[in-house]
């Protein structure tokens, strides 16, 4: 287990929240306790208000009790956390009990004239704030400690992979290799799932990008490791095969280590590998310093502005010194650098004049000089962006046919070492151009995640280029070897895949430059949270053949019948505009599209289309299950165990469908198995929806008949905000007051509000 991180935390306990799951778990708690603190100060409290306060306080206490029970169970299973977790659970229970006591208000609290010795939220607002902060601090500590268990699982999984990797590297027979590689594959799948979940849970976009890059290396290296090892076993005396194998194992270990460094923050105390200084960041810092001059007229001379510009100009040498930069482009960059220097000199002169002369003209001259300096570096950035993007795009077009790769494959298959050497030089030159272009793109990328992706692409080309050459040499030495040919094919496919990724990267950098994209970016070759089918980019878009369609016929027909049954069931609803009806019809429609796919018909043409549809369907199903949970919680009261179990099964199945749709696969067999799994899980989703719809319709009609006592029926999307008595109490206490609405505020804003309350 890695040592605790060096950073400072969000709470009194010094704990820092690094994952979205911890943050999202805390937000409802913050909402509930802030509801108690934000109640309106009135001389007289209605019975409804008192009941709401009591209900919220008791609900918080009960929820904390359940939460603490889970924390204590975790502590019992993990002795290394027992003391810390036990103390945090004790503090959380104590704070929950204090809140319950402070909110134990009755009719006596409504009338200040009645003598009541009890201390309540009305008489001790400060005590309530302190109890709330103690509760937040202790609950956060429990969550962060529990998060260490997740980290421990990832580290343990990595250790298992490393042990098996060592065994795999030392095998001497094919039989032994097959057995160990099977175990290795299973361990890598487990590690991929754990790290994928962790990547999606991280709040820091920079760490997400680093994790994505490391996982992409592992994904590609797994197949390379298989063919490189087989080639080395078949040709044990071949030096180029051994070099190739050693390079793959080394890269795999480095990627595993990088993942663990990100997860455990092993380098968080200053050992982080920093990105090379980019021109984009240099321009941003320079403009910030220039803008600050107007507010620092009486400070010391701003020598740092000149130094910043010179450092910026020095970085442009990556463009101007390149042999692949055209003469006109080079001259344009040099001219803009000189213009930026002149504007900087004029700026410093204007700043000096503004210090000594307090006339309005001097201040106006300074504003003009600031604007010109910012504009000149903006023009420089635009020119550098144009050069980097156009150079890379031109090169990708020239090499779209992959001529050196095809020539290497042909020469290797013919056993022609001389031709292999010739095209190896061509590929090496192409590699050097690609590496240089990656560096230029990094300078103008515009965001840290994109910078990390550029660096990852540079490293990939730098490593895979020599591996392709050694694989081609191995094939040339053994031209009849099918394993050596397969090995070269795998490395060439990795090169082609990285070229495709680079084309996407150029478009993303262009989008950021034009303001079409924010800081968050999709991670190439890996799951993209919330974006449909992006993680399947590297998979081939294929159609089912006749044999596969035949084997899917029964499952597809079942899906067709279920979608018809759902349509028939929603037709029975009087309110055809009800959210349940709309969501169920949407699910049935998407399932019908998937059925048509099994017949080779409809809008879904390829497996990628099907997985996209499955992911959209899973998200719609999760929304429906959330609405159903709200519905049954409100209308069934305590008699809900059976139907709520059905809702939970629906949510779980949708989550499994979503995870499966986002998990990348390679190979025809794996793709077909994923298709089969997606359709089976979709069938399960529709089955649960079909079981729940009649109950919903019956209860909805009953609700309408009783609306005179319950109030007019509202759209269930609005009612979802009142899914529990706690949130209902929030509306009672904060009527016409939006301060308690935590559904849209960021977590940091919630904490700022609570801190302000305490200071008041």
C-alpha positions in Angstrom: 0.0 0.0 0.0 1.3 3.4 -1.0 1.9 6.1 1.6 -0.9 8.7 2.0 -0.8 11.5 -0.5 0.8 14.8 0.3 -2.0 17.1 -0.6 -4.3 19.0 1.7 -7.9 18.0 2.1 -11.3 19.5 1.8 -12.4 18.9 5.4 -11.0 19.4 8.9 -9.6 15.9 8.9 -7.3 16.8 6.0 -8.9 14.3 3.6 -8.9 15.1 -0.1 -11.7 13.8 -2.3 -10.2 12.5 -5.5 -13.1 10.4 -6.9 -16.5 11.2 -8.1 -18.1 8.3 -6.3 -17.1 9.7 -2.9 -18.2 13.2 -3.9 -21.6 12.0 -5.2 -22.2 10.0 -2.0 -21.6 13.1 0.1 -23.8 15.5 -1.9 -27.2 14.2 -0.6 -25.9 14.3 3.0 -24.8 17.9 2.5 -28.2 18.7 1.1 -30.1 17.1 4.0 -28.1 18.7 6.8 -28.1 22.1 5.1 -31.8 21.8 4.9 -31.9 21.6 8.7 -29.6 24.6 9.0 -31.4 26.7 6.4 -34.8 26.5 7.9 -36.7 29.8 8.1 -36.4 31.7 11.4 -40.0 32.4 12.4 -41.4 33.1 15.9 -44.0 30.4 15.5 -43.4 27.0 13.8 -46.3 25.2 12.2 -46.8 21.5 13.0 -46.0 20.7 9.4 -42.6 22.4 9.7 -41.9 20.7 13.0 -42.8 17.3 11.5 -40.6 17.9 8.5 -37.6 18.9 10.7 -38.1 15.9 12.9 -38.4 13.6 9.8 -35.2 14.9 8.2 -33.2 14.6 11.4 -34.4 11.1 12.1 -33.8 10.0 8.5 -30.2 11.4 8.7 -29.7 9.4 11.9 -31.0 6.2 10.5 -29.0 6.6 7.3 -25.8 7.2 9.3 -26.5 4.1 11.4 -26.7 2.0 8.2 -23.7 3.6 6.8 -21.6 3.1 9.9 -22.6 -0.6 9.9 -21.1 -1.0 6.5 -18.0 0.9 7.5 -17.6 -1.4 10.6 -18.0 -4.5 8.4 -15.2 -3.2 6.1 -13.0 -2.6 9.1 -13.6 -6.1 10.3 -12.4 -7.5 7.0 -9.4 -5.3 6.7 -7.3 -5.2 9.8 -4.9 -2.5 8.6 -7.9 0.0 8.6 -9.6 -1.3 11.7 -8.4 1.5 14.1 -8.9 4.4 11.7 -12.2 3.1 10.4 -13.5 2.4 13.9 -12.7 5.9 15.1 -14.4 7.5 12.0 -17.5 5.3 12.4 -17.7 6.2 16.1 -17.5 10.0 15.2 -20.1 9.6 12.5 -22.5 7.7 14.9 -22.0 10.4 17.5 -22.7 13.2 15.1 -25.8 11.4 13.8 -27.2 10.9 17.3 -26.5 14.6 18.0 -28.5 15.7 14.9 -31.3 13.4 15.9 -31.4 14.9 19.4 -31.3 18.5 18.1 -34.2 17.7 15.6 -36.3 15.9 18.2 -38.8 18.8 18.2 -42.5 18.6 19.1 -45.5 20.9 19.5 -43.8 22.6 22.4 -41.1 24.0 20.2 -43.7 25.9 18.1 -44.6 28.2 21.0 -41.7 30.1 22.7 -43.8 30.8 25.7 -43.9 27.2 26.7 -41.1 26.2 29.0 -38.9 23.5 27.4 -35.4 22.7 28.7 -34.5 20.7 25.7 -31.8 22.0 23.4 -33.0 21.9 19.8 -32.1 23.2 16.4 -34.1 26.3 17.2 -32.2 27.1 20.3 -28.7 25.9 19.3 -28.1 26.6 15.6 -24.3 26.6 16.3 -24.5 23.2 17.8 -26.3 21.9 14.7 -23.6 23.4 12.4 -20.8 21.7 14.5 -22.6 18.4 14.5 -23.1 18.7 10.7 -19.4 19.4 10.1 -18.4 16.5 12.4 -20.8 14.2 10.5 -19.4 15.3 7.1 -15.8 15.0 8.2 -16.3 11.5 9.7 -18.4 10.2 6.8 -15.8 11.5 4.4 -13.1 9.8 6.3 -15.0 6.5 6.2 -15.5 6.8 2.4 -11.9 7.7 1.8 -10.7 4.8 3.9 -13.1 2.5 2.0 -11.6 3.9 -1.2 -8.2 2.5 -0.1 -9.7 -0.9 -0.3 -10.4 -0.3 -4.0 -6.8 0.9 -4.5 -5.6 -2.2 -2.6 -7.6 -4.4 -5.0 -6.0 -2.8 -8.0 -2.5 -3.2 -6.5 -3.2 -6.8 -5.7 -4.5 -7.4 -9.2 -1.4 -5.8 -10.7 0.9 -8.0 -8.5 -0.9 -11.1 -9.7 -0.4 -9.9 -13.3 3.3 -9.3 -12.7 3.9 -12.7 -11.2 2.2 -14.4 -14.1 4.1 -12.1 -16.5 7.4 -13.3 -15.1 6.3 -17.0 -15.5 5.3 -16.2 -19.0 8.6 -14.7 -19.9 10.5 -17.8 -18.8 8.4 -20.6 -20.4 10.2 -22.9 -22.8 7.4 -25.0 -24.3 4.2 -24.2 -26.2 2.1 -26.3 -23.9 3.3 -24.4 -20.8 2.9 -21.1 -22.6 -0.7 -21.8 -23.5 -1.6 -22.7 -20.0 0.1 -19.7 -18.4 -1.2 -17.2 -21.1 -4.7 -18.3 -20.4 -4.3 -17.4 -16.7 -2.6 -14.2 -17.7 -5.5 -13.3 -20.0 -8.0 -13.7 -17.2 -5.9 -11.6 -14.8 -5.6 -8.9 -17.4 -9.3 -8.8 -17.9 -9.8 -8.4 -14.1 -7.1 -5.7 -14.0 -8.7 -3.9 -17.0 -12.1 -3.8 -15.3 -10.7 -2.5 -12.0 -8.6 0.2 -13.7 -11.4 1.2 -16.1 -13.8 1.8 -13.3 -11.1 3.8 -11.4 -10.3 5.9 -14.5 -14.0 6.8 -14.9 -14.2 7.6 -11.2 -11.3 10.0 -11.1 -12.0 13.7 -10.8 -8.7 14.9 -12.2 -8.9 15.0 -16.0 -5.1 15.0 -16.2 -4.9 11.7 -14.2 -7.7 10.3 -16.4 -5.7 11.0 -19.5 -2.6 9.4 -18.1 -4.5 6.4 -17.0 -6.1 6.1 -20.4 -2.7 6.2 -22.1 -1.3 3.5 -19.9 -4.3 1.3 -20.3 -4.1 1.7 -24.1 -0.5 0.5 -24.0 -1.6 -2.6 -22.0 -4.4 -3.3 -24.4 -2.1 -3.3 -27.4 0.8 -5.0 -25.7 -1.3 -8.0 -24.7 -1.7 -9.1 -28.3 1.9 -8.2 -29.1 3.1 -10.3 -26.2 1.2 -13.3 -27.4 2.6 -13.3 -31.0 6.1 -12.2 -29.9 6.4 -15.0 -27.4 5.1 -17.6 -29.8 7.6 -16.4 -32.4 10.5 -16.6 -29.9 9.4 -20.1 -28.9 9.2 -21.3 -32.5 12.6 -19.7 -33.3 14.6 -19.7 -30.1 17.9 -19.0 -31.8 16.6 -15.9 -33.6 18.1 -12.7 -32.1 15.6 -10.3 -33.6 12.7 -12.4 -32.2 14.2 -12.3 -28.7 14.8 -8.5 -28.9 11.2 -8.0 -30.0 9.9 -10.1 -27.2 12.0 -8.4 -24.5 10.8 -5.0 -25.7 7.2 -6.0 -25.4 7.6 -7.4 -21.9 9.5 -4.2 -20.8 6.8 -1.9 -22.2 4.1 -3.9 -20.5 5.9 -3.7 -17.1 6.3 0.1 -17.5 2.6 0.5 -18.3 1.6 -1.5 -15.3 3.8 0.5 -13.1 2.5 3.8 -14.5 -1.1 2.7 -13.7 -0.2 2.0 -10.1 1.6 5.3 -9.8 -1.6 7.1 -10.8 -3.8 5.0 -8.6 -1.7 5.2 -5.5 -0.2 8.6 -6.2 3.2 7.2 -5.4 4.9 10.2 -6.9 2.5 12.8 -5.6 5.2 14.3 -3.3 7.3 15.9 -6.2 8.5 12.9 -8.2 5.9 13.4 -11.0 7.1 13.2 -14.5 6.3 16.7 -15.8 5.1 17.3 -19.4 7.5 19.3 -21.6 6.7 23.0 -21.5 4.3 23.7 -24.3 4.0 26.9 -26.3 0.3 27.1 -25.7 0.9 27.3 -21.9 3.8 29.7 -22.4 1.5 32.1 -24.3 -1.2 31.7 -21.7 1.2 32.6 -18.9 2.7 35.5 -20.9 -0.7 37.0 -21.6 -1.6 36.7 -17.9 1.6 38.6 -16.9 0.9 41.3 -19.5 -2.6 41.8 -18.3 -1.4 42.2 -14.7 0.7 45.2 -15.7 -2.3 47.5 -15.6 -2.8 46.6 -12.0 0.8 47.0 -10.9 1.8 50.4 -12.1 3.9 51.1 -9.0 5.6 47.7 -8.7 9.2 47.0 -9.6 10.1 46.8 -13.4 8.5 43.7 -14.9 11.6 42.0 -16.1 9.8 38.7 -16.0 7.6 39.7 -19.0 10.7 39.9 -21.2 12.1 36.6 -19.9 8.8 34.9 -20.4 8.7 36.0 -24.0 12.3 34.9 -24.7 11.5 31.5 -23.3 8.5 31.3 -25.5 10.4 32.3 -28.6 13.0 29.7 -27.7 10.4 26.9 -27.8 9.4 27.9 -31.3 12.7 26.6 -32.4 11.1 23.1 -32.4 9.2 24.5 -35.5 11.8 26.7 -37.1 14.8 24.2 -36.7 12.8 21.3 -38.2 14.0 20.1 -41.6 10.3 19.4 -42.5 9.1 23.0 -42.0 8.7 24.9 -45.2 10.7 28.0 -45.9 7.6 30.3 -46.0 6.3 28.8 -42.8 9.7 29.3 -41.1 9.9 32.9 -42.2 6.3 33.6 -41.0 7.1 32.2 -37.5 10.3 34.2 -37.2 8.6 37.3 -38.3 5.8 36.9 -35.7 8.4 36.3 -33.0 10.2 39.5 -33.9 6.9 41.4 -33.9 6.1 40.0 -30.4 9.5 41.3 -29.2 8.8 44.8 -30.6 5.4 44.9 -29.0 6.9 43.8 -25.7 9.4 46.6 -25.8 6.7 49.1 -26.6 4.7 47.7 -23.7 7.5 48.1 -21.2 8.0 51.7 -22.4 4.3 52.5 -22.0 4.3 50.9 -18.6 7.3 53.1 -17.5 5.5 56.2 -18.9 2.3 55.4 -17.1 4.3 55.2 -13.8 5.9 58.6 -14.2 3.0 60.5 -15.9 -0.4 60.2 -14.5 -2.2 61.7 -17.5 -5.1 59.8 -19.1 -3.2 59.6 -22.4 -0.4 57.5 -20.7 -2.9 55.1 -19.3 -4.6 54.8 -22.7 -1.2 54.1 -24.3 -0.6 51.3 -21.8 -4.0 49.7 -22.7 -3.2 49.8 -26.4 0.3 48.3 -25.8 -1.2 45.5 -23.7 -3.7 44.7 -26.4 -1.0 44.7 -29.1 1.2 42.4 -27.1 -1.6 39.9 -26.5 -2.6 40.1 -30.2 0.9 39.4 -31.4 1.3 36.2 -29.4 -2.2 35.2 -30.4 -1.1 35.6 -34.1 2.0 33.5 -33.3 -0.1 30.8 -31.7 -2.4 30.7 -34.8 0.5 30.4 -37.2 2.1 27.6 -35.1 -1.2 25.8 -34.9 -1.6 26.0 -38.6 1.9 24.6 -39.2 1.6 21.7 -36.8 -1.9 20.7 -38.0 -1.2 21.1 -41.7 2.1 19.2 -41.5 0.6 16.3 -39.6 -2.5 16.1 -41.9 -0.3 16.2 -45.0 1.9 13.4 -43.7 -1.1 11.3 -42.7 -2.5 11.6 -46.2 0.8 10.7 -47.8 1.2 7.6 -45.6 -2.5 6.6 -45.7 -1.6 3.6 -48.0 1.0 2.3 -45.5 3.4 1.6 -48.3 6.5 0.9 -46.1 4.5 -1.7 -44.0 3.2 -3.5 -47.1 6.7 -3.5 -48.6 8.2 -4.9 -45.3 5.6 -7.7 -45.2 6.3 -8.6 -48.8 10.1 -8.5 -48.5 10.0 -10.5 -45.2 7.8 -13.1 -46.8 10.2 -13.5 -49.7 13.2 -13.7 -47.3 14.8 -10.7 -48.8 16.9 -9.1 -46.1 18.3 -6.4 -48.4 14.8 -5.0 -49.3 13.8 -5.3 -45.6 16.8 -3.1 -44.7 15.9 -0.6 -47.4 12.3 -0.2 -46.2 13.3 -0.3 -42.6 15.2 3.0 -43.3 12.0 4.4 -44.9 9.9 3.4 -41.9 12.5 4.9 -39.5 12.4 8.2 -41.4 8.6 8.1 -41.2 8.8 7.4 -37.5 11.1 10.4 -36.9 8.6 12.6 -38.8 5.7 11.3 -36.7 7.6 11.7 -33.5 8.4 15.3 -34.4 4.9 16.1 -35.4 3.6 14.7 -32.1 5.9 17.2 -30.3 4.6 20.1 -32.4 1.0 19.1 -31.8 1.8 18.9 -28.1 2.9 22.6 -28.2 -0.5 23.7 -29.6 -2.8 21.1 -28.1 -4.6 23.6 -25.8 -5.4 21.2 -22.9 -3.4 19.0 -20.5 -5.3 15.8 -21.5 -4.5 16.4 -25.1 -0.9 17.2 -24.3 -0.7 13.8 -22.5 -2.3 12.1 -25.5 0.3 13.7 -27.9 3.1 12.5 -25.6 1.6 9.0 -25.6 1.4 9.0 -29.4 5.1 10.1 -29.6 6.2 7.3 -27.3 4.1 4.7 -29.2 5.6 5.6 -32.6 9.1 5.7 -31.0 8.7 2.2 -29.6 6.7 0.4 -32.2 8.8 1.5 -35.2 11.9 -0.6 -34.2 9.7 -3.5 -33.2 8.2 -3.6 -36.7 11.6 -3.7 -38.1 12.8 -6.5 -35.9 9.6 -8.5 -36.6 10.3 -8.0 -40.4 13.8 -9.2 -39.9 12.6 -12.3 -38.1 10.2 -13.1 -40.9 12.9 -12.5 -43.5 15.1 -15.0 -41.7 12.2 -17.5 -41.5 10.0 -16.6 -44.5 7.9 -19.8 -44.2 7.0 -19.2 -40.6 3.3 -18.5 -40.1 3.9 -17.4 -36.6 6.5 -14.9 -37.6 4.2 -13.5 -40.3 1.4 -13.2 -37.7 3.7 -11.4 -35.4 4.6 -8.8 -38.0 1.0 -8.3 -38.8 0.1 -7.5 -35.2 2.8 -4.9 -34.9 1.8 -3.3 -38.2 -1.8 -3.2 -37.1 -0.7 -1.4 -33.9 1.1 1.2 -36.0 -1.9 1.7 -38.3 -4.2 2.0 -35.3 -1.9 4.7 -33.8 -2.0 6.6 -37.1 -5.8 6.5 -37.0 -5.7 7.7 -33.4 -3.4 10.6 -34.5 -5.9 11.7 -37.2 -8.6 11.9 -34.5 -6.2 13.7 -32.3 -5.5 16.4 -35.0 -9.3 17.0 -35.3 -9.7 17.3 -31.5 -6.9 19.8 -31.3 -8.5 21.8 -34.2 -11.8 21.7 -32.3 -10.2 23.0 -29.1 -8.5 25.8 -31.1 -11.8 26.8 -32.7 -13.6 26.7 -29.3 -15.8 23.7 -30.1 -14.5 21.6 -27.3 -13.8 22.0 -23.6 -11.0 20.6 -21.5 -12.5 17.1 -21.2 -11.7 14.9 -24.1 -12.6 11.3 -25.0 -9.7 8.9 -24.4 -8.6 7.0 -27.5 -9.2 3.2 -27.5 -10.7 3.2 -24.0 -14.2 3.6 -22.4 -15.6 7.2 -22.7 -18.0 7.8 -19.8 -21.3 9.2 -21.1 -20.4 9.0 -24.8 -21.9 6.2 -26.8 -19.6 3.6 -28.4 -16.5 5.8 -28.4 -14.6 3.0 -26.6 -15.3 0.8 -29.6 -13.4 2.9 -32.0 -10.5 0.6 -32.5 -12.8 -2.4 -33.0 -13.8 -3.3 -36.6 -17.3 -2.5 -37.6 -18.6 -5.9 -38.9 -21.9 -7.5 -39.8 -23.3 -10.9 -38.7 -22.8 -13.5 -41.3 -25.6 -16.0 -42.3 -24.5 -18.6 -39.8 -24.4 -16.1 -36.9 -27.8 -14.7 -37.9 -29.2 -18.3 -37.7 -27.8 -18.9 -34.3 -29.2 -15.6 -33.1 -32.7 -16.2 -34.6 -34.3 -17.6 -31.4 -32.9 -14.9 -29.1 -33.9 -12.2 -31.6 -37.4 -13.6 -31.8 -37.8 -13.5 -28.0 -36.6 -9.9 -28.1 -39.3 -9.1 -30.8 -42.1 -10.7 -28.7 -41.0 -8.9 -25.5 -40.9 -5.5 -27.3 -44.5 -6.2 -28.6 -45.6 -7.1 -25.1 -44.2 -3.9 -23.7 -46.0 -1.9 -26.4 -49.2 -3.7 -25.6 -48.8 -3.0 -21.9 -48.2 0.7 -22.2 -51.3 1.0 -24.5 -53.4 0.2 -21.4 -52.2 3.4 -19.7 -54.7 6.3 -19.7 -51.9 8.8 -19.6 -50.0 8.2 -22.8 -47.7 11.2 -22.0 -46.6 9.7 -18.7 -42.8 9.4 -18.3 -43.1 5.6 -17.7 -45.0 5.2 -20.9 -42.5 7.3 -22.9 -39.4 5.5 -21.4 -40.9 2.0 -21.9 -41.9 2.8 -25.5 -38.3 4.0 -26.1 -36.9 0.8 -24.6 -39.2 -1.4 -26.8 -38.3 0.6 -29.9 -34.6 0.2 -29.3 -35.0 -3.5 -28.6 -37.0 -3.9 -31.8 -34.0 -2.3 -33.7 -31.7 -4.9 -32.1 -34.1 -7.7 -33.2 -33.9 -6.4 -36.8 -30.1 -6.4 -36.5 -30.2 -10.2 -35.8 -32.0 -10.6 -39.2 -29.6 -8.4 -41.1 -32.2 -5.7 -41.4 -33.1 -2.3 -40.0 -31.0 0.8 -39.1 -28.3 -1.0 -37.1 -25.9 -2.2 -39.8 -22.8 -3.2 -37.9 -21.8 -4.6 -34.5 -20.7 -1.1 -33.5 -24.2 0.2 -34.2 -25.6 -2.5 -32.0 -23.3 -1.8 -29.1 -24.1 1.9 -29.4 -27.8 1.0 -29.3 -27.3 -1.2 -26.3 -25.5 1.5 -24.4 -28.3 4.1 -25.1 -30.9 1.5 -24.1 -29.0 0.8 -20.8 -29.0 4.6 -19.9 -32.7 4.9 -20.7 -33.3 1.8 -18.5 -31.3 3.3 -15.7 -33.4 6.5 -15.8 -36.6 4.4 -15.8 -35.4 2.3 -12.8 -34.6 5.5 -11.0 -38.1 6.9 -11.7 -39.7 3.6 -10.6 -37.8 3.6 -7.4 -39.2 7.1 -6.6 -42.7 6.0 -7.6 -42.8 2.9 -5.5 -41.1 4.5 -2.5 -43.9 7.2 -2.4 -46.9 5.0 -3.1 -46.2 1.7 -1.5 -44.8 2.8 1.9 -43.5 -0.2 3.7 -45.2 -2.9 1.5 -42.7 -2.7 -1.2 -40.0 -5.4 -0.7 -41.0 -7.6 -3.7 -41.5 -4.9 -6.3 -38.5 -2.9 -5.1 -36.4 -6.1 -5.6 -37.6 -6.2 -9.2 -36.6 -2.5 -9.6 -33.1 -3.2 -8.2 -32.7 -6.2 -10.6 -33.7 -3.9 -13.5 -31.1 -1.3 -12.5 -28.4 -4.0 -12.0 -29.1 -5.5 -15.4 -29.0 -2.1 -17.1 -25.6 -1.4 -15.4 -24.3 -4.7 -16.6 -25.5 -4.0 -20.1 -23.9 -0.6 -20.1 -20.5 -2.0 -18.8 -20.6 -4.8 -21.4 -21.3 -2.4 -24.3 -18.4 -0.1 -23.3 -15.9 -3.0 -22.9 -13.7 -3.3 -26.1 -13.2 -6.7 -27.6 -11.1 -8.0 -30.5 -11.6 -10.9 -32.8 -14.6 -12.4 -34.5 -15.5 -14.8 -31.7 -15.3 -12.3 -28.9 -17.4 -9.8 -30.9 -20.1 -12.4 -31.5 -20.1 -13.3 -27.8 -20.5 -9.6 -27.0 -23.4 -9.4 -29.4 -25.0 -12.4 -27.8 -24.5 -11.0 -24.3 -25.9 -7.6 -25.2 -29.1 -9.1 -26.7 -29.6 -11.5 -23.7 -29.2 -8.6 -21.2 -31.6 -6.5 -23.3 -34.1 -9.3 -23.1 -33.7 -9.4 -19.4 -34.3 -5.6 -19.2 -37.6 -5.9 -21.1 -38.7 -8.8 -19.0 -38.3 -6.8 -15.8 -40.0 -3.7 -17.3 -42.9 -5.9 -18.4 -43.3 -7.2 -14.8 -43.3 -3.7 -13.4 -45.6 -1.9 -15.8 -48.9 -3.4 -14.7 -48.1 -2.7 -11.0 -47.2 0.9 -12.0 -50.5 1.4 -14.0 -52.6 0.0 -11.1 -51.0 2.2 -8.5 -51.0 5.3 -10.8 -54.8 4.9 -11.2 -55.2 4.5 -7.5 -53.1 7.6 -6.9 -55.2 9.6 -9.3 -58.4 8.6 -7.5 -56.9 9.7 -4.2 -55.3 13.0 -5.4 -57.8 15.0 -3.5 -55.8 14.1 -0.3 -52.4 13.8 -1.9 -52.5 16.8 -4.2 -52.7 16.9 -8.0 -50.4 14.5 -9.8 -47.3 16.0 -11.2 -44.8 14.8 -13.8 -42.8 12.1 -12.1 -39.6 13.8 -13.2 -40.6 16.7 -11.0 -41.6 14.3 -8.2 -38.2 12.7 -8.4 -36.8 15.7 -6.5 -39.0 14.6 -3.6 -38.0 10.9 -3.7 -37.6 10.6 0.1 -39.2 12.2 3.2 -35.9 13.9 3.7 -36.2 15.9 0.4 -39.9 16.4 1.1 -38.9 18.1 4.3 -36.5 20.2 2.3 -39.4 21.6 0.3 -41.4 22.3 3.5 -38.5 24.1 5.2 -37.3 26.0 2.1 -40.6 27.0 0.4 -39.9 29.6 -2.3 -36.2 29.4 -1.3 -33.7 27.9 -3.7 -30.8 28.0 -1.3 -31.4 24.4 -0.3 -31.5 23.0 -3.8 -28.3 20.9 -4.1 -29.3 19.1 -7.2 -27.4 21.4 -9.5 -24.7 23.0 -7.4 -21.1 21.6 -7.5 -20.0 19.9 -4.4 -17.4 22.6 -3.6 -20.2 25.2 -3.6 -22.2 23.1 -1.1 -19.2 23.1 1.2 -18.6 26.8 0.8 -22.2 27.4 1.8 -21.8 25.3 4.9 -18.6 27.1 5.9 -20.4 30.4 5.5 -23.2 29.2 7.7 -20.8 28.2 10.4 -19.0 31.6 10.2 -22.3 33.4 10.6 
